[in-house]
Amino acid sequence: MYNIINNTIINAKLIYFFIVFSIPFLINFIQYIKVIAMFNIIGAYINRLTREDVRNFSLNKGANFSEEEVNFIYDFIKKNWKDILKNPSIFDIDRYKNHYKAENFIKVKQVFNEYYQKFNTLR
């Protein structure tokens, strides 16, 4: 009888140990899966993104980009979206000021800051 009780206590301790140490792992794993899903959703959107989408978004936000500005934004997004999404704090919008007309850069920076604040709080 003592062995049964002792084995039950040992099994309960092992189960407790497993639960206590597996929960943080599971939480991290679920967060990892969410990040992968987010990247896949955004990647699918970026793959379908067109220059016309960039132009329409800019007009919707009050900026009338030249063809060169649209091309720059489109190419930049297609090339750099993963790196910026992985580490948005390394992105310095001011480095690209010379790719825009002055009035458009003000709008670009305003929209960038708006979305950065909105989505950075989700981290």
C-alpha positions in Angstrom: 0.0 0.0 0.0 2.9 2.4 0.8 4.4 1.8 -2.6 1.1 2.7 -4.4 0.8 5.9 -2.4 4.5 6.7 -2.9 4.3 6.0 -6.6 1.2 8.2 -6.9 2.9 11.1 -5.1 6.0 10.7 -7.4 3.7 10.6 -10.5 1.8 13.7 -9.3 5.1 15.5 -8.7 6.3 14.5 -12.2 3.0 15.7 -13.8 3.2 19.0 -11.8 6.9 19.4 -12.9 5.9 18.7 -16.5 3.0 21.2 -16.4 5.0 23.9 -14.7 7.8 23.7 -17.2 5.8 23.0 -20.3 3.4 25.9 -20.0 6.0 28.7 -20.8 7.2 26.6 -23.7 3.7 26.2 -25.0 3.0 29.9 -24.6 6.2 30.7 -26.5 5.3 28.2 -29.2 1.9 29.6 -29.7 3.4 33.1 -30.0 5.8 31.8 -32.5 3.0 30.2 -34.5 1.1 33.6 -34.4 4.2 35.4 -35.8 4.5 32.9 -38.6 0.8 33.2 -39.4 1.2 37.0 -39.4 4.2 36.8 -41.7 2.3 34.5 -44.1 -0.8 36.8 -44.2 1.3 39.9 -44.8 3.5 38.1 -47.3 0.4 37.0 -49.3 -0.8 40.7 -49.3 2.6 42.0 -50.4 2.8 39.4 -53.2 -0.5 40.8 -54.6 0.5 44.4 -54.0 0.5 46.6 -57.1 1.8 50.0 -57.9 -1.9 51.0 -58.3 -2.5 49.9 -54.7 0.3 52.2 -53.6 -1.1 55.1 -55.6 -4.6 54.6 -54.3 -3.4 54.4 -50.7 -1.3 57.5 -51.1 -4.3 59.4 -52.5 -6.5 58.1 -49.7 -4.0 59.5 -47.2 -3.8 62.9 -49.0 -0.5 62.5 -50.9 -0.3 62.7 -54.7 2.9 60.8 -55.5 4.8 61.1 -58.8 5.5 58.0 -60.8 9.0 57.9 -59.4 7.7 58.1 -55.8 5.2 55.3 -56.4 7.9 53.2 -58.0 10.3 53.8 -55.1 7.7 53.0 -52.5 6.6 49.8 -54.3 10.1 48.5 -54.9 11.1 49.4 -51.3 8.1 47.6 -49.8 8.6 44.5 -52.0 12.3 44.3 -51.1 12.3 45.3 -47.4 9.0 44.4 -45.8 10.3 41.3 -43.9 13.3 43.1 -42.4 11.3 46.1 -41.3 8.6 43.9 -39.8 11.1 41.8 -38.0 12.8 44.8 -36.5 10.9 48.0 -37.0 13.2 50.0 -34.6 16.1 49.8 -37.1 14.0 51.6 -39.8 14.8 55.3 -40.1 12.2 57.0 -42.4 14.4 60.1 -42.6 17.0 58.2 -44.6 14.6 58.2 -47.5 13.6 61.9 -47.4 15.4 62.6 -50.7 13.1 60.2 -52.6 10.1 62.4 -52.1 8.9 65.9 -52.8 8.9 67.9 -49.5 5.1 68.0 -49.2 4.8 64.3 -49.8 7.5 63.4 -47.3 5.6 65.2 -44.6 2.6 63.0 -45.4 4.7 59.8 -45.6 6.3 60.5 -42.3 2.9 61.3 -40.7 1.3 58.1 -42.0 4.4 56.0 -41.1 4.3 57.4 -37.5 0.5 56.8 -37.3 0.8 53.1 -38.3 4.0 52.6 -36.3 2.3 53.8 -33.1 -0.8 51.8 -33.9 0.9 48.5 -34.6 3.9 48.8 -32.3 1.6 48.7 -29.3 0.6 45.1 -30.4 4.0 43.8 -29.5 
